[in-house]
Amino acid sequence: LPLGCAKRFIAGRKHRVMTEKKTENPMRQVRIDKLVINCSVGESGDRLTRAAKVLEQLTNQTPVQSKSRLTIRGFGIRRNEKIACHVTVRGSKAEEILERGLKVKEFELRRANFSNTGNFGFGIQEHIDLGLKYDPSTGIYGMDFYVVLCRPGFRVSRRKRSPARVGPTHLVKKEDAIKWFQQKYEGIVYQGTRKYTCSQVNDDLVGRPLSVHSGKSGLPQGELVFITKIFSFKKK
């Protein structure tokens, strides 16, 4: 091989080896730092009390009530009025509740659900989908799930003595969070609002802004793109 090609080959091999070592490093493993469940009612009184009861029934923890920062006359909200409640869950309980919430979403999230800092969130419209019994006196409440991901070693930025900064290569990024979600829960991440498998694509869908999830069309497995023409597939 020419000298330039040999150098590029060696550099590429070193890069692959370093990438494999990073993935095997236990300090690089992504994990759940905390799960925050928020239920915003928009008013104080009995509805807020019942929403707090739902969160307490779900997590076995006492929720914290949140206050409004502004006065909005159109919504009938005054400043410092209690309008929502939330609870923070950690450890194995957070993983259990998160899995119940993702089952409601059928383990499908949009790419917009993930933030650039490596966190993600989604909403549930009815709390009874999580396995809680319906109580006519309580009603039905929706709630927001927000998951904060981290890696071992993030404690150095929060400790009281000798705090330090977490290096940029050790931070959890958007692609890391998506990869963790796909590997741990075998989830689907898509763009847009509608999803079609390649077997569902036909002539009626030409020219419509759709997103396809499949690995048979020559597209990367697990990726979704918008299409404007029909793909032809050969049966084996």
C-alpha positions as CSV (number, residue, x, y, z in Angstrom):
1,L,0.0,0.0,0.0
2,P,1.1,3.6,-0.5
3,L,2.3,5.4,2.6
4,G,-0.7,7.7,2.7
5,C,-3.2,4.8,2.5
6,A,-1.4,2.8,5.2
7,K,-1.5,5.8,7.5
8,R,-5.2,6.3,7.0
9,F,-5.8,2.6,7.5
10,I,-3.9,2.6,10.8
11,A,-5.6,5.7,12.0
12,G,-9.0,4.3,11.2
13,R,-8.2,1.0,13.0
14,K,-7.0,3.0,16.1
15,H,-10.2,5.0,16.1
16,R,-12.3,1.8,16.0
17,V,-10.3,0.2,18.9
18,M,-10.7,3.4,21.0
19,T,-14.4,3.5,20.3
20,E,-14.8,-0.1,21.4
21,K,-12.8,0.6,24.5
22,K,-15.0,3.5,25.3
23,T,-18.2,1.5,25.0
24,E,-16.8,-1.2,27.3
25,N,-15.7,1.3,29.9
26,P,-18.1,1.0,32.9
27,M,-17.7,4.8,33.5
28,R,-19.2,5.5,30.1
29,Q,-22.5,3.6,30.7
30,V,-25.5,5.8,30.5
31,R,-28.1,5.4,33.4
32,I,-31.1,7.1,34.8
33,D,-30.3,9.9,37.2
34,K,-33.9,10.8,38.1
35,L,-37.5,10.7,36.7
36,V,-39.6,13.8,37.3
37,I,-43.4,13.4,36.9
38,N,-45.3,16.6,36.7
39,C,-49.1,17.1,36.7
40,S,-50.2,20.6,35.9
41,V,-53.8,21.4,36.8
42,G,-53.9,25.2,36.2
43,E,-55.8,26.0,39.3
44,S,-55.6,25.5,43.1
45,G,-58.2,23.7,45.2
46,D,-59.8,20.3,45.0
47,R,-58.5,19.4,41.5
48,L,-54.9,20.0,42.6
49,T,-55.5,17.9,45.7
50,R,-56.9,15.0,43.7
51,A,-53.9,15.3,41.2
52,A,-51.5,15.1,44.1
53,K,-53.3,12.0,45.3
54,V,-52.9,10.4,41.9
55,L,-49.1,11.0,41.9
56,E,-48.9,9.7,45.5
57,Q,-50.7,6.5,44.5
58,L,-48.4,6.1,41.5
59,T,-45.1,6.6,43.2
60,N,-45.8,6.1,46.9
61,Q,-44.1,9.5,47.6
62,T,-45.5,12.8,48.7
63,P,-45.7,15.3,45.8
64,V,-44.4,18.9,45.9
65,Q,-46.8,21.6,44.8
66,S,-45.6,24.2,42.3
67,K,-46.5,27.9,42.2
68,S,-47.2,30.2,39.3
69,R,-44.5,32.8,38.5
70,L,-46.8,35.2,36.7
71,T,-50.4,36.5,36.8
72,I,-52.3,35.6,33.7
73,R,-55.8,36.9,33.6
74,G,-56.8,35.0,30.5
75,F,-56.1,31.7,32.4
76,G,-57.4,32.9,35.7
77,I,-54.0,32.4,37.3
78,R,-52.5,34.6,40.0
79,R,-48.9,35.0,41.0
80,N,-47.7,32.5,43.7
81,E,-50.9,30.5,43.3
82,K,-50.4,26.7,43.5
83,I,-51.3,25.3,40.1
84,A,-49.3,22.0,39.7
85,C,-47.6,19.2,41.6
86,H,-44.6,17.1,40.8
87,V,-42.6,14.2,42.3
88,T,-39.0,13.1,41.7
89,V,-38.2,9.3,41.6
90,R,-34.8,7.7,41.5
91,G,-33.4,4.2,41.4
92,S,-35.2,1.0,40.4
93,K,-38.6,2.6,41.1
94,A,-37.9,5.2,38.4
95,E,-37.1,2.5,35.9
96,E,-40.3,0.6,36.7
97,I,-42.5,3.7,36.4
98,L,-40.7,4.8,33.2
99,E,-41.3,1.4,31.6
100,R,-45.0,1.6,32.4
101,G,-45.1,5.0,30.8
102,L,-43.3,3.9,27.7
103,K,-45.7,1.0,27.3
104,V,-48.5,3.6,26.9
105,K,-46.5,5.2,24.2
106,E,-45.7,1.8,22.6
107,F,-42.0,2.5,23.0
108,E,-42.2,5.1,20.3
109,L,-40.9,8.6,20.7
110,R,-40.2,11.5,18.3
111,R,-36.7,12.8,17.9
112,A,-38.0,16.1,19.2
113,N,-38.7,14.5,22.5
114,F,-34.9,14.4,23.1
115,S,-33.0,17.5,24.3
116,N,-29.4,18.4,23.3
117,T,-28.3,17.7,26.8
118,G,-29.2,14.0,26.6
119,N,-32.5,14.1,28.4
120,F,-36.0,13.2,27.1
121,G,-39.6,13.6,28.0
122,F,-43.1,12.7,26.9
123,G,-46.7,13.1,28.1
124,I,-49.5,10.7,29.2
125,Q,-53.1,11.8,28.6
126,E,-54.8,9.4,31.1
127,H,-53.2,8.1,34.3
128,I,-55.4,5.0,34.2
129,D,-53.3,3.7,31.3
130,L,-50.4,3.3,33.8
131,G,-52.3,0.5,35.6
132,L,-54.1,2.7,38.2
133,K,-57.7,2.0,39.0
134,Y,-60.3,4.6,37.9
135,D,-62.0,6.4,40.7
136,P,-65.1,8.5,39.7
137,S,-64.5,10.9,42.6
138,T,-60.9,11.6,41.5
139,G,-61.4,11.8,37.7
140,I,-58.7,11.4,35.0
141,Y,-55.5,13.4,34.9
142,G,-52.7,13.6,32.4
143,M,-49.0,14.0,33.4
144,D,-45.6,14.7,31.9
145,F,-42.6,12.3,32.3
146,Y,-39.1,13.8,32.1
147,V,-36.0,11.6,32.3
148,V,-32.6,12.9,33.2
149,L,-29.7,10.7,32.1
150,C,-26.2,10.7,33.5
151,R,-22.9,8.8,33.6
152,P,-20.9,7.7,36.6
153,G,-18.7,10.6,37.7
154,F,-21.3,13.4,37.4
155,R,-21.1,13.8,41.1
156,V,-17.9,15.8,40.9
157,S,-19.8,18.8,39.6
158,R,-22.3,18.7,42.5
159,R,-20.1,17.8,45.5
160,K,-19.5,20.4,48.2
161,R,-15.8,19.9,48.6
162,S,-13.5,20.5,45.6
163,P,-16.2,20.6,42.9
164,A,-15.0,20.1,39.3
165,R,-16.3,20.4,35.8
166,V,-17.4,17.4,33.9
167,G,-15.4,17.1,30.7
168,P,-17.3,17.7,27.4
169,T,-16.5,14.1,26.1
170,H,-18.1,12.6,29.2
171,L,-21.4,14.5,28.9
172,V,-24.5,12.8,27.7
173,K,-25.5,14.1,24.2
174,K,-28.7,13.8,22.2
175,E,-27.4,10.9,20.1
176,D,-26.2,9.0,23.3
177,A,-29.7,9.3,24.8
178,I,-31.4,8.1,21.6
179,K,-29.0,5.1,21.4
180,W,-29.6,4.3,25.0
181,F,-33.4,4.3,24.5
182,Q,-33.2,2.1,21.4
183,Q,-30.9,-0.5,23.0
184,K,-32.5,-0.7,26.5
185,Y,-36.1,-0.6,25.5
186,E,-35.9,-1.6,21.8
187,G,-37.6,1.7,21.1
188,I,-38.4,3.5,17.9
189,V,-37.4,7.1,17.3
190,Y,-39.0,8.8,14.4
191,Q,-39.5,12.2,12.9
192,G,-42.9,13.7,12.1
193,T,-46.2,12.6,13.4
194,R,-47.1,9.5,11.3
195,K,-45.2,6.2,10.8
196,Y,-45.4,3.6,8.0
197,T,-43.5,0.4,7.5
198,C,-42.2,-0.4,4.1
199,S,-44.9,-3.1,3.6
200,Q,-47.5,-0.3,4.0
201,V,-46.1,2.0,1.4
202,N,-48.1,1.8,-1.8
203,D,-49.1,4.0,-4.8
204,D,-51.7,5.9,-2.7
205,L,-48.9,7.4,-0.6
206,V,-46.9,9.0,-3.4
207,G,-46.2,12.7,-2.8
208,R,-47.4,12.7,0.8
209,P,-45.0,13.7,3.6
210,L,-44.5,10.4,5.3
211,S,-41.8,8.8,7.5
212,V,-40.7,5.2,7.0
213,H,-39.1,2.9,9.5
214,S,-37.4,-0.1,8.1
215,G,-34.0,-1.5,7.2
216,K,-35.1,-3.2,4.0
217,S,-35.2,0.0,1.9
218,G,-31.5,0.7,2.0
219,L,-32.0,3.1,4.8
220,P,-30.2,2.8,8.2
221,Q,-31.9,0.4,10.5
222,G,-34.0,2.3,13.1
223,E,-33.9,5.6,11.2
224,L,-36.8,7.4,9.7
225,V,-36.9,9.7,6.7
226,F,-39.5,11.6,4.8
227,I,-40.2,10.1,1.4
228,T,-41.7,11.4,-1.9
229,K,-41.5,8.3,-4.0
230,I,-42.1,4.6,-3.8
231,F,-39.4,2.0,-3.0
232,S,-39.5,-1.4,-4.8
233,F,-38.7,-4.4,-2.7
234,K,-37.8,-7.9,-3.8
235,K,-39.2,-10.9,-1.9
236,K,-36.6,-13.5,-0.9
